[in-house]
Amino acid sequence: LFKDKLLKNFSDDIVLVILYGSTVKSRPRKDSDVDLLIVTSNDPRKIAKFAGNIWIETFEKTGEVIEPFFISLWEFEHLKEYGFLQSVLKEGEVLYKLSLKDVLRKEVEGYLSLAEYYLSHAKEDFKRGDYRVAADIGYNSLELTLRAMIRWAGKSLPSTHGGIIQVFAKEYVASGKLSRDIASKFNLCLMIRSRARYEPYAAITREDVKTIIETSEEILAWARKQLAQ
């Protein structure tokens, strides 16, 4: 009842529902909770807030105490190979799963939307002359786009900034899908960003930030075209 009601109201936002814990291990007690992992492509707090009403309705009609654990798609992808989530994926029972193609598009669109958000703020900081902050969040926009396209290619995300550049370059530059001219700027942008973030007396110039912003804009526009094909 809980799962069905949740999907009825949030069909566009639920990516994965997994039953886990004592219920799926066939060792439930009478007072055992029904543990559900729910992966969402929207703000988990928004869905969890609404789910409170479904929780009450389910308890009144069935006597079941549902213990939902909500997590965003992006956090899930980042942590699924570790600890709790790894255990749930290994031992749990999938009750609902969106198609891989649809999940991937939601994940990538989320990354690109966040990239656009950071890019717009980088431009504002650039106009104000706050080059250190503009360089930092401008590169964040660039890296989010690289992350998006690595996932679009079906690859796992590396854990380091340099690793992200390498995997992206191998997938898109070495294959000729993207010009070497723009890709050659990635490491320079990373160096500028690192100095802006970690070196107290680094002189971050207008040209430094312009390089990052223009590269971010170009790669973001390219990524949007790839998704539209």
C-alpha positions, 0 to 999 in steps of 0.5 A, a space after each residue: 500500500 505504501 509503495 503503491 500510494 507513493 508511486 501514484 503521487 510521485 511516479 516521475 520522481 521515484 527511481 528505485 524502491 528496495 525492501 530490506 532488513 528482517 522482512 526480506 531475510 524471512 526473520 521478521 518479528 511481529 513488531 518488525 518494521 518494514 524497511 524501504 530504501 527509496 531513491 528519488 530524482 527530486 529533493 528527498 525531503 519533499 517526498 519524505 514530508 508527503 510520505 508521512 500521510 501515506 505512512 499513517 494511512 498504511 498503518 491504520 489499514 494494515 498495521 504495518 509500520 513502514 520505515 522509509 529511507 529516502 536518498 537522492 539519485 546522485 547521493 545513491 550513485 556516489 555511495 552505493 558501493 559502500 557500507 549500508 547501501 552496498 548491503 541493501 543492494 546485495 540482500 534487498 528485494 527490488 520492488 520498483 525500478 525505473 528503466 536504466 535509460 530513464 534513470 541515466 537521463 535523470 541523473 545526467 539532466 540533474 548534473 547539467 542543471 546544477 552545472 548551469 546554476 553554478 555557471 550563472 553564479 560564476 558569471 555574477 561573481 566575475 562581473 563583480 570582480 570576485 575572481 577567486 570565487 568565480 574561478 572556484 564555482 566556474 570550475 565546479 560547473 565545468 566538472 559537473 558537466 564532465 561528470 554528466 557526460 561520463 555517466 551518459 557514456 555509462 561509465 563510473 565516476 572517478 573519485 579525483 578531479 584529475 581522474 574525471 578529466 582523464 576518463 572524460 578525455 578517453 571517452 570523448 576526445 580520444 574517440 574524436 567526439 570532442 575537439 582537442 582544442 577545448 579538452 586541452 584547457 581542462 587541466 589549466 582550468 583545474 590548476 587555476 581553480 586549485 590555486 583559487 581555492 587553496 592558495 591564500 595569496 594566489 593572484 587570480 586574474 580576469 583572464 584566468 576566470 574568463 578561461 574557466 567560464 568560456 570553457 564551461 560554457 562551451 562544454 555545457 553547450 556541447 553536452 546539451 547537444 549530445 543529449 538532444 541527439 
